[in-house]
Amino acid sequence: MKTENKKISSFAAHLNEQYGKTGTETRKKYEEEYAAFELGVMLQEMRKERGMTQEQLAMKCGTTKTYISKIENNASDIRLSTLMRIIRQGLGGHLKLSLTT
């Protein structure tokens, strides 16, 4: 016997309900904050994959443990030049950017 749960909705529908439709100011703010969160998670994962502490990463790229922590926890905006330095000098990686409209 097949039953349907009418309370289940798609993620897109959830975002529309919680943050408004794409293009609204509330939705734009959510998307920007999510992108910053995602960046912090990616940096944290790269750092952990390399077996580094936040302090070790900070020392390699010339910043502070507090700043690395703020980036990883989405509490700080980050300049592109700083991001590139963290990835290149600190993590030994390369940054690729993609723009979408």
N, CA, C and O atoms as CSV, one atom per row, in Angstrom:
chain,resi,resn,atom,element,x,y,z
A,1,MET,N,N,0.834,-1.181,0.000
A,1,MET,CA,C,0.000,0.000,0.000
A,1,MET,C,C,0.887,1.257,0.000
A,1,MET,O,O,1.786,1.384,0.832
A,2,LYS,N,N,0.640,2.146,-0.900
A,2,LYS,CA,C,1.435,3.356,-1.057
A,2,LYS,C,C,0.720,4.532,-0.399
A,2,LYS,O,O,-0.464,4.768,-0.639
A,3,THR,N,N,1.456,5.266,0.436
A,3,THR,CA,C,0.878,6.452,1.062
A,3,THR,C,C,1.713,7.658,0.679
A,3,THR,O,O,2.905,7.535,0.398
A,4,GLU,N,N,1.101,8.790,0.668
A,4,GLU,CA,C,1.793,10.029,0.334
A,4,GLU,C,C,1.842,10.927,1.557
A,4,GLU,O,O,0.860,11.061,2.288
A,5,ASN,N,N,2.991,11.534,1.767
A,5,ASN,CA,C,3.131,12.500,2.837
A,5,ASN,C,C,3.024,13.881,2.200
A,5,ASN,O,O,3.956,14.338,1.538
A,6,LYS,N,N,1.916,14.526,2.395
A,6,LYS,CA,C,1.674,15.815,1.745
A,6,LYS,C,C,2.436,16.959,2.399
A,6,LYS,O,O,2.413,18.083,1.899
A,7,LYS,N,N,3.115,16.682,3.522
A,7,LYS,CA,C,3.892,17.715,4.186
A,7,LYS,C,C,5.294,17.838,3.612
A,7,LYS,O,O,5.990,18.811,3.905
A,8,ILE,N,N,5.723,16.889,2.811
A,8,ILE,CA,C,7.053,16.933,2.215
A,8,ILE,C,C,7.025,17.884,1.022
A,8,ILE,O,O,6.131,17.831,0.177
A,9,SER,N,N,8.044,18.765,0.982
A,9,SER,CA,C,8.142,19.681,-0.157
A,9,SER,C,C,9.588,19.668,-0.654
A,9,SER,O,O,10.486,19.172,0.027
A,10,SER,N,N,9.793,20.207,-1.817
A,10,SER,CA,C,11.148,20.257,-2.376
A,10,SER,C,C,11.968,21.305,-1.626
A,10,SER,O,O,11.423,22.175,-0.947
A,11,PHE,N,N,13.286,21.199,-1.764
A,11,PHE,CA,C,14.159,22.180,-1.134
A,11,PHE,C,C,13.914,23.566,-1.724
A,11,PHE,O,O,13.913,24.561,-1.000
A,12,ALA,N,N,13.707,23.629,-3.033
A,12,ALA,CA,C,13.432,24.911,-3.694
A,12,ALA,C,C,12.166,25.550,-3.121
A,12,ALA,O,O,12.126,26.758,-2.883
A,13,ALA,N,N,11.134,24.735,-2.903
A,13,ALA,CA,C,9.896,25.252,-2.325
A,13,ALA,C,C,10.133,25.747,-0.900
A,13,ALA,O,O,9.578,26.764,-0.485
A,14,HIS,N,N,10.957,25.021,-0.165
A,14,HIS,CA,C,11.291,25.434,1.202
A,14,HIS,C,C,12.005,26.787,1.194
A,14,HIS,O,O,11.672,27.676,1.979
A,15,LEU,N,N,12.993,26.937,0.299
A,15,LEU,CA,C,13.710,28.210,0.205
A,15,LEU,C,C,12.768,29.347,-0.160
A,15,LEU,O,O,12.855,30.436,0.406
A,16,ASN,N,N,11.869,29.096,-1.100
A,16,ASN,CA,C,10.901,30.120,-1.496
A,16,ASN,C,C,10.034,30.540,-0.314
A,16,ASN,O,O,9.734,31.721,-0.138
A,17,GLU,N,N,9.640,29.566,0.485
A,17,GLU,CA,C,8.777,29.849,1.629
A,17,GLU,C,C,9.528,30.588,2.735
A,17,GLU,O,O,9.003,31.535,3.320
A,18,GLN,N,N,10.749,30.157,3.017
A,18,GLN,CA,C,11.513,30.727,4.120
A,18,GLN,C,C,12.203,32.046,3.773
A,18,GLN,O,O,12.294,32.940,4.614
A,19,TYR,N,N,12.694,32.168,2.524
A,19,TYR,CA,C,13.541,33.309,2.159
A,19,TYR,C,C,13.020,34.124,0.986
A,19,TYR,O,O,13.652,35.100,0.584
A,20,GLY,N,N,11.889,33.741,0.438
A,20,GLY,CA,C,11.338,34.451,-0.703
A,20,GLY,C,C,11.859,33.877,-2.013
A,20,GLY,O,O,12.788,33.069,-2.030
A,21,LYS,N,N,11.255,34.299,-3.088
A,21,LYS,CA,C,11.635,33.798,-4.408
A,21,LYS,C,C,12.998,34.353,-4.818
A,21,LYS,O,O,13.454,35.371,-4.298
A,22,THR,N,N,13.634,33.666,-5.757
A,22,THR,CA,C,14.918,34.089,-6.286
A,22,THR,C,C,14.813,35.526,-6.789
A,22,THR,O,O,13.878,35.878,-7.509
A,23,GLY,N,N,15.786,36.350,-6.399
A,23,GLY,CA,C,15.793,37.751,-6.818
A,23,GLY,C,C,15.336,38.714,-5.744
A,23,GLY,O,O,15.626,39.908,-5.822
A,24,THR,N,N,14.619,38.214,-4.734
A,24,THR,CA,C,14.199,39.100,-3.646
A,24,THR,C,C,15.400,39.400,-2.752
A,24,THR,O,O,16.367,38.638,-2.735
A,25,GLU,N,N,15.343,40.495,-2.018
A,25,GLU,CA,C,16.455,40.885,-1.156
A,25,GLU,C,C,16.734,39.836,-0.079
A,25,GLU,O,O,17.895,39.545,0.208
A,26,THR,N,N,15.700,39.273,0.511
A,26,THR,CA,C,15.888,38.258,1.547
A,26,THR,C,C,16.571,37.024,0.979
A,26,THR,O,O,17.454,36.454,1.619
A,27,ARG,N,N,16.173,36.612,-0.206
A,27,ARG,CA,C,16.765,35.426,-0.838
A,27,ARG,C,C,18.216,35.701,-1.234
A,27,ARG,O,O,19.073,34.831,-1.079
A,28,LYS,N,N,18.498,36.907,-1.745
A,28,LYS,CA,C,19.864,37.268,-2.108
A,28,LYS,C,C,20.772,37.213,-0.879
A,28,LYS,O,O,21.891,36.705,-0.949
A,29,LYS,N,N,20.284,37.741,0.248
A,29,LYS,CA,C,21.069,37.721,1.480
A,29,LYS,C,C,21.346,36.281,1.903
A,29,LYS,O,O,22.471,35.950,2.274
A,30,TYR,N,N,20.332,35.431,1.848
A,30,TYR,CA,C,20.515,34.020,2.200
A,30,TYR,C,C,21.571,33.381,1.308
A,30,TYR,O,O,22.460,32.687,1.801
A,31,GLU,N,N,21.484,33.609,-0.002
A,31,GLU,CA,C,22.410,32.991,-0.948
A,31,GLU,C,C,23.845,33.472,-0.730
A,31,GLU,O,O,24.786,32.687,-0.852
A,32,GLU,N,N,24.019,34.757,-0.407
A,32,GLU,CA,C,25.351,35.284,-0.132
A,32,GLU,C,C,25.924,34.665,1.145
A,32,GLU,O,O,27.095,34.286,1.186
A,33,GLU,N,N,25.102,34.565,2.173
A,33,GLU,CA,C,25.557,33.975,3.433
A,33,GLU,C,C,25.864,32.492,3.257
A,33,GLU,O,O,26.807,31.975,3.856
A,34,TYR,N,N,25.078,31.815,2.447
A,34,TYR,CA,C,25.339,30.399,2.201
A,34,TYR,C,C,26.663,30.208,1.463
A,34,TYR,O,O,27.416,29.281,1.760
A,35,ALA,N,N,26.939,31.080,0.510
A,35,ALA,CA,C,28.200,30.985,-0.235
A,35,ALA,C,C,29.393,31.187,0.696
A,35,ALA,O,O,30.402,30.494,0.567
A,36,ALA,N,N,29.286,32.133,1.636
A,36,ALA,CA,C,30.363,32.356,2.594
A,36,ALA,C,C,30.527,31.150,3.513
A,36,ALA,O,O,31.647,30.745,3.824
A,37,PHE,N,N,29.409,30.582,3.942
A,37,PHE,CA,C,29.435,29.377,4.776
A,37,PHE,C,C,30.109,28.229,4.033
A,37,PHE,O,O,30.949,27.525,4.592
A,38,GLU,N,N,29.737,28.049,2.781
A,38,GLU,CA,C,30.287,26.969,1.966
A,38,GLU,C,C,31.797,27.128,1.786
A,38,GLU,O,O,32.537,26.145,1.844
A,39,LEU,N,N,32.251,28.355,1.570
A,39,LEU,CA,C,33.676,28.630,1.425
A,39,LEU,C,C,34.422,28.255,2.709
A,39,LEU,O,O,35.478,27.626,2.656
A,40,GLY,N,N,33.874,28.640,3.847
A,40,GLY,CA,C,34.490,28.313,5.125
A,40,GLY,C,C,34.611,26.815,5.342
A,40,GLY,O,O,35.632,26.333,5.830
A,41,VAL,N,N,33.566,26.079,4.979
A,41,VAL,CA,C,33.582,24.622,5.117
A,41,VAL,C,C,34.632,24.013,4.198
A,41,VAL,O,O,35.356,23.105,4.607
A,42,MET,N,N,34.724,24.495,2.966
A,42,MET,CA,C,35.718,23.961,2.033
A,42,MET,C,C,37.139,24.196,2.547
A,42,MET,O,O,37.979,23.299,2.478
A,43,LEU,N,N,37.412,25.396,3.060
A,43,LEU,CA,C,38.739,25.680,3.591
A,43,LEU,C,C,39.048,24.793,4.792
A,43,LEU,O,O,40.156,24.272,4.919
A,44,GLN,N,N,38.076,24.628,5.660
A,44,GLN,CA,C,38.267,23.780,6.830
A,44,GLN,C,C,38.555,22.335,6.425
A,44,GLN,O,O,39.436,21.691,6.996
A,45,GLU,N,N,37.814,21.829,5.445
A,45,GLU,CA,C,38.037,20.462,4.971
A,45,GLU,C,C,39.429,20.301,4.369
A,45,GLU,O,O,40.108,19.309,4.633
A,46,MET,N,N,39.861,21.277,3.556
A,46,MET,CA,C,41.199,21.214,2.965
A,46,MET,C,C,42.278,21.220,4.052
A,46,MET,O,O,43.252,20.470,3.991
A,47,ARG,N,N,42.076,22.081,5.038
A,47,ARG,CA,C,43.054,22.178,6.124
A,47,ARG,C,C,43.145,20.848,6.879
A,47,ARG,O,O,44.242,20.367,7.165
A,48,LYS,N,N,42.009,20.267,7.194
A,48,LYS,CA,C,41.992,19.002,7.937
A,48,LYS,C,C,42.554,17.853,7.106
A,48,LYS,O,O,43.232,16.977,7.643
A,49,GLU,N,N,42.279,17.848,5.795
A,49,GLU,CA,C,42.842,16.816,4.916
A,49,GLU,C,C,44.364,16.855,4.926
A,49,GLU,O,O,45.023,15.828,4.756
A,50,ARG,N,N,44.912,18.039,5.124
A,50,ARG,CA,C,46.368,18.183,5.149
A,50,ARG,C,C,46.935,18.018,6.559
A,50,ARG,O,O,48.137,18.172,6.777
A,51,GLY,N,N,46.054,17.702,7.512
A,51,GLY,CA,C,46.484,17.455,8.889
A,51,GLY,C,C,47.007,18.686,9.600
A,51,GLY,O,O,47.891,18.596,10.452
A,52,MET,N,N,46.450,19.848,9.242
A,52,MET,CA,C,46.924,21.105,9.812
A,52,MET,C,C,45.941,21.659,10.832
A,52,MET,O,O,44.731,21.465,10.718
A,53,THR,N,N,46.481,22.351,11.832
A,53,THR,CA,C,45.641,23.101,12.760
A,53,THR,C,C,45.397,24.483,12.155
A,53,THR,O,O,46.051,24.868,11.186
A,54,GLN,N,N,44.467,25.214,12.724
A,54,GLN,CA,C,44.233,26.582,12.270
A,54,GLN,C,C,45.483,27.427,12.497
A,54,GLN,O,O,45.816,28.280,11.674
A,55,GLU,N,N,46.163,27.194,13.594
A,55,GLU,CA,C,47.368,27.953,13.896
A,55,GLU,C,C,48.477,27.668,12.879
A,55,GLU,O,O,49.169,28.588,12.442
A,56,GLN,N,N,48.645,26.413,12.509
A,56,GLN,CA,C,49.664,26.071,11.507
A,56,GLN,C,C,49.345,26.713,10.170
A,56,GLN,O,O,50.238,27.238,9.506
A,57,LEU,N,N,48.083,26.677,9.769
A,57,LEU,CA,C,47.679,27.307,8.510
A,57,LEU,C,C,47.933,28.803,8.561
A,57,LEU,O,O,48.461,29.380,7.611
A,58,ALA,N,N,47.560,29.429,9.662
A,58,ALA,CA,C,47.753,30.871,9.811
A,58,ALA,C,C,49.231,31.243,9.690
A,58,ALA,O,O,49.575,32.224,9.031
A,59,MET,N,N,50.088,30.472,10.316
A,59,MET,CA,C,51.524,30.762,10.255
A,59,MET,C,C,52.063,30.620,8.839
A,59,MET,O,O,52.903,31.415,8.419
A,60,LYS,N,N,51.598,29.625,8.099
A,60,LYS,CA,C,52.084,29.413,6.729
A,60,LYS,C,C,51.695,30.537,5.783
A,60,LYS,O,O,52.431,30.842,4.845
A,61,CYS,N,N,50.549,31.152,6.019
A,61,CYS,CA,C,50.082,32.167,5.063
A,61,CYS,C,C,50.099,33.585,5.641
A,61,CYS,O,O,49.588,34.514,5.015
A,62,GLY,N,N,50.672,33.752,6.809
A,62,GLY,CA,C,50.874,35.095,7.345
A,62,GLY,C,C,49.635,35.775,7.883
A,62,GLY,O,O,49.446,36.974,7.683
A,63,THR,N,N,48.788,35.017,8.564
A,63,THR,CA,C,47.614,35.614,9.198
A,63,THR,C,C,47.509,35.039,10.610
A,63,THR,O,O,48.470,34.454,11.110
A,64,THR,N,N,46.371,35.196,11.249
A,64,THR,CA,C,46.224,34.720,12.626
A,64,THR,C,C,45.260,33.541,12.694
A,64,THR,O,O,44.419,33.354,11.814
A,65,LYS,N,N,45.399,32.752,13.754
A,65,LYS,CA,C,44.487,31.636,14.002
A,65,LYS,C,C,43.057,32.163,14.143
A,65,LYS,O,O,42.113,31.541,13.657
A,66,THR,N,N,42.905,33.286,14.795
A,66,THR,CA,C,41.577,33.878,14.987
A,66,THR,C,C,40.927,34.193,13.647
A,66,THR,O,O,39.733,33.955,13.467
A,67,TYR,N,N,41.704,34.726,12.703
A,67,TYR,CA,C,41.161,35.066,11.383
A,67,TYR,C,C,40.751,33.804,10.627
A,67,TYR,O,O,39.692,33.773,10.000
A,68,ILE,N,N,41.592,32.753,10.684
A,68,ILE,CA,C,41.248,31.486,10.034
A,68,ILE,C,C,39.964,30.937,10.635
A,68,ILE,O,O,39.089,30.467,9.906
A,69,SER,N,N,39.844,30.990,11.941
A,69,SER,CA,C,38.642,30.510,12.624
A,69,SER,C,C,37.405,31.292,12.180
A,69,SER,O,O,36.351,30.709,11.930
A,70,LYS,N,N,37.542,32.601,12.086
A,70,LYS,CA,C,36.407,33.430,11.650
A,70,LYS,C,C,35.971,33.075,10.237
A,70,LYS,O,O,34.774,33.027,9.953
A,71,ILE,N,N,36.922,32.826,9.354
A,71,ILE,CA,C,36.580,32.444,7.977
A,71,ILE,C,C,35.870,31.097,7.975
A,71,ILE,O,O,34.831,30.940,7.333
A,72,GLU,N,N,36.427,30.127,8.688
A,72,GLU,CA,C,35.839,28.791,8.721
A,72,GLU,C,C,34.447,28.783,9.346
A,72,GLU,O,O,33.619,27.934,9.016
A,73,ASN,N,N,34.193,29.721,10.241
A,73,ASN,CA,C,32.898,29.778,10.915
A,73,ASN,C,C,31.993,30.872,10.372
A,73,ASN,O,O,31.025,31.262,11.025
A,74,ASN,N,N,32.304,31.370,9.179
A,74,ASN,CA,C,31.472,32.343,8.479
A,74,ASN,C,C,31.257,33.622,9.272
A,74,ASN,O,O,30.200,34.245,9.171
A,75,ALA,N,N,32.245,34.017,10.058
A,75,ALA,CA,C,32.088,35.227,10.851
A,75,ALA,C,C,32.903,36.391,10.304
A,75,ALA,O,O,32.990,37.440,10.942
A,76,SER,N,N,33.495,36.217,9.141
A,76,SER,CA,C,34.341,37.266,8.588
A,76,SER,C,C,34.246,37.281,7.074
A,76,SER,O,O,34.230,36.232,6.429
A,77,ASP,N,N,34.183,38.476,6.516
A,77,ASP,CA,C,34.333,38.615,5.067
A,77,ASP,C,C,35.808,38.415,4.769
A,77,ASP,O,O,36.662,38.663,5.619
A,78,ILE,N,N,36.097,37.971,3.575
A,78,ILE,CA,C,37.487,37.702,3.217
A,78,ILE,C,C,37.798,38.353,1.877
A,78,ILE,O,O,37.017,38.267,0.929
A,79,ARG,N,N,38.947,39.001,1.821
A,79,ARG,CA,C,39.382,39.600,0.569
A,79,ARG,C,C,39.872,38.504,-0.358
A,79,ARG,O,O,40.396,37.488,0.097
A,80,LEU,N,N,39.706,38.706,-1.645
A,80,LEU,CA,C,40.136,37.722,-2.630
A,80,LEU,C,C,41.631,37.467,-2.538
A,80,LEU,O,O,42.069,36.320,-2.632
A,81,SER,N,N,42.418,38.515,-2.358
A,81,SER,CA,C,43.869,38.338,-2.266
A,81,SER,C,C,44.244,37.486,-1.049
A,81,SER,O,O,45.169,36.676,-1.121
A,82,THR,N,N,43.542,37.664,0.048
A,82,THR,CA,C,43.797,36.870,1.253
A,82,THR,C,C,43.384,35.422,1.031
A,82,THR,O,O,44.098,34.502,1.427
A,83,LEU,N,N,42.247,35.222,0.407
A,83,LEU,CA,C,41.783,33.868,0.104
A,83,LEU,C,C,42.793,33.146,-0.780
A,83,LEU,O,O,43.115,31.983,-0.540
A,84,MET,N,N,43.287,33.832,-1.794
A,84,MET,CA,C,44.276,33.232,-2.698
A,84,MET,C,C,45.554,32.873,-1.947
A,84,MET,O,O,46.145,31.821,-2.192
A,85,ARG,N,N,45.977,33.738,-1.040
A,85,ARG,CA,C,47.189,33.478,-0.261
A,85,ARG,C,C,46.999,32.264,0.662
A,85,ARG,O,O,47.898,31.431,0.782
A,86,ILE,N,N,45.849,32.166,1.303
A,86,ILE,CA,C,45.562,31.031,2.184
A,86,ILE,C,C,45.584,29.732,1.387
A,86,ILE,O,O,46.173,28.739,1.815
A,87,ILE,N,N,44.942,29.748,0.234
A,87,ILE,CA,C,44.870,28.528,-0.575
A,87,ILE,C,C,46.232,28.176,-1.164
A,87,ILE,O,O,46.646,27.018,-1.118
A,88,ARG,N,N,46.927,29.161,-1.715
A,88,ARG,CA,C,48.207,28.887,-2.384
A,88,ARG,C,C,49.328,28.621,-1.389
A,88,ARG,O,O,49.961,27.567,-1.439
A,89,GLN,N,N,49.580,29.564,-0.489
A,89,GLN,CA,C,50.708,29.427,0.437
A,89,GLN,C,C,50.404,28.484,1.595
A,89,GLN,O,O,51.245,27.680,1.997
A,90,GLY,N,N,49.200,28.595,2.117
A,90,GLY,CA,C,48.868,27.816,3.299
A,90,GLY,C,C,48.489,26.376,3.011
A,90,GLY,O,O,48.876,25.464,3.741
A,91,LEU,N,N,47.723,26.175,1.933
A,91,LEU,CA,C,47.198,24.843,1.636
A,91,LEU,C,C,47.823,24.197,0.409
A,91,LEU,O,O,47.581,23.022,0.132
A,92,GLY,N,N,48.620,24.952,-0.323
A,92,GLY,CA,C,49.268,24.393,-1.511
A,92,GLY,C,C,48.298,24.092,-2.637
A,92,GLY,O,O,48.531,23.185,-3.437
A,93,GLY,N,N,47.220,24.842,-2.704
A,93,GLY,CA,C,46.218,24.612,-3.732
A,93,GLY,C,C,46.116,25.775,-4.700
A,93,GLY,O,O,46.916,26.710,-4.657
A,94,HIS,N,N,45.125,25.705,-5.570
A,94,HIS,CA,C,44.859,26.747,-6.553
A,94,HIS,C,C,43.394,27.117,-6.495
A,94,HIS,O,O,42.539,26.258,-6.280
A,95,LEU,N,N,43.102,28.380,-6.683
A,95,LEU,CA,C,41.730,28.876,-6.646
A,95,LEU,C,C,41.198,28.992,-8.070
A,95,LEU,O,O,41.841,29.599,-8.926
A,96,LYS,N,N,40.036,28.419,-8.324
A,96,LYS,CA,C,39.353,28.587,-9.603
A,96,LYS,C,C,38.023,29.254,-9.311
A,96,LYS,O,O,37.287,28.832,-8.419
A,97,LEU,N,N,37.725,30.287,-10.062
A,97,LEU,CA,C,36.467,31.018,-9.893
A,97,LEU,C,C,35.551,30.749,-11.078
A,97,LEU,O,O,35.997,30.529,-12.204
A,98,SER,N,N,34.274,30.773,-10.789
A,98,SER,CA,C,33.275,30.617,-11.830
A,98,SER,C,C,32.187,31.644,-11.601
A,98,SER,O,O,31.678,31.772,-10.488
A,99,LEU,N,N,31.829,32.371,-12.629
A,99,LEU,CA,C,30.772,33.370,-12.528
A,99,LEU,C,C,29.536,32.866,-13.247
A,99,LEU,O,O,29.622,32.321,-14.347
A,100,THR,N,N,28.388,33.052,-12.617
A,100,THR,CA,C,27.127,32.669,-13.243
A,100,THR,C,C,26.168,33.856,-13.178
A,100,THR,O,O,26.293,34.737,-12.327
A,101,THR,N,N,25.242,33.850,-14.071
A,101,THR,CA,C,24.234,34.917,-14.060
A,101,THR,C,C,22.866,34.330,-13.852
A,101,THR,O,O,21.879,35.064,-13.811
